[in-house]
Every structure is written in C-alpha cells, then in structure tokens.
Amino acid sequence: MLLLNTGLTVNDFHDITFGMALNFMWEKKRITAASRGEEQADPERQYNIMKANLPALKEMYKAGEITKNKYDAYIKKLQEWESEE
C-alpha cells in the first residue's frame, strides 16, 4: 500500500527490487516532510560534502590530528554510500 502512495502502480512491482521500493518510500517521506516546511537532510548532499572533505581529512590523519578509528569510520561510511550507487 505504501508503494502505491509513491506513484507506482501494481504493474511496477514486477520490475523493481526491494531496495528500489525502499528508496521510493524514503524519498516520498522526505518530499512530503519538506513540503510541510520540515528541515530534511539530503543524503546526496551529505555524501558530496563528505567526499569533498576527504583530502582535508587525509591531511589531518597524516598530521595526527584525528585517530585511526575516526578516519577508518569516515572512509567506511563513504565506501558504503559508493557501493550502493
């Protein structure tokens, strides 16, 4: 039922994956909340900011300003986003 609220038809269910269905529902929720004026985080924008900050992060890690755990967590999060694309 939730997928029908996103604009999909029953016929579309044959052609989409479970992950695509989740993406449709998440985006519908985000757009609806934004239309009500609620502040919404944009995952694509967050990814682009993290990717742009990567060179500075590497320099900070090399200079010893951040720990290996924090550096590895940052890299892991970027890799997770990139593997989903």
N, C-alpha and C positions, 0 to 999 in steps of 0.2 A: 504494500500500500504506500509506503514512504517513497518508493521509487516512482510511482505514478505521479506523486506531487512534484517531482523534479521536471516533469515534462516528457518523460519517457512513456512509451506505450508497452503493452504486454508483448508485442512483437519484438521490441528492442531487447527484451530479456534474453532472447536466444543468442544475441550477438555480443553481449558484454560479459566481462569477468566479474568475479566477486569484488576485486579491488576497484574496478571501474565503478561498480554500483556504490561502494563506499565513498568514492570521490564525488560522485554526483550528489549524494545525500549531504556530504560535508559542505560542498560548495553552495547548495541550496540553503542550508542553515546559515552559512556565512553571509550570503547575499541578503537573506531575509533580515538578519540582525543589523546589517549595515543600512538597509533601507529604513529601519526604525531609528537610526542615528546612533546605534551602539558602536563603540570602538571595537574594531576587529583586527586581529593580527593576520597579516598576509604571509603565508608560508613561503611563497616565491620571493617576496621582498626580503624576508628574513634570510633565506638562503643566499640571495645576491649580496647582502651586507656581509654575511659570514665569509663568503668566497672572496669578496674584495678586501676583507681584513686579514686574510690568510698570510700575505707576505709580512705584514707587521707582526703577526703572531709568531711566525717563524723566527723573526729577528729577536723578539722578546724571549723566546725559548732558548735561542743560542746565547743570549746575554745572561741567562739565568734568572730572568725576571718572573717567569712563571714555571710551575712544576711540570714534570713529565706527565703526571696524571691529568692535569688540566689540558695540556697540549694534546695528549692522546684522545681525551674525551671530545675535544673540539674536532679533531681530524676524523674520529669515528662518526660523529654526527654528520659531517659533510659527506662522508662516504655513504652513509645510509640514504641521504637525500639523493645523491647521484646514482645509486643503484636502483632507486625507484623510478628514475626517468627513462 
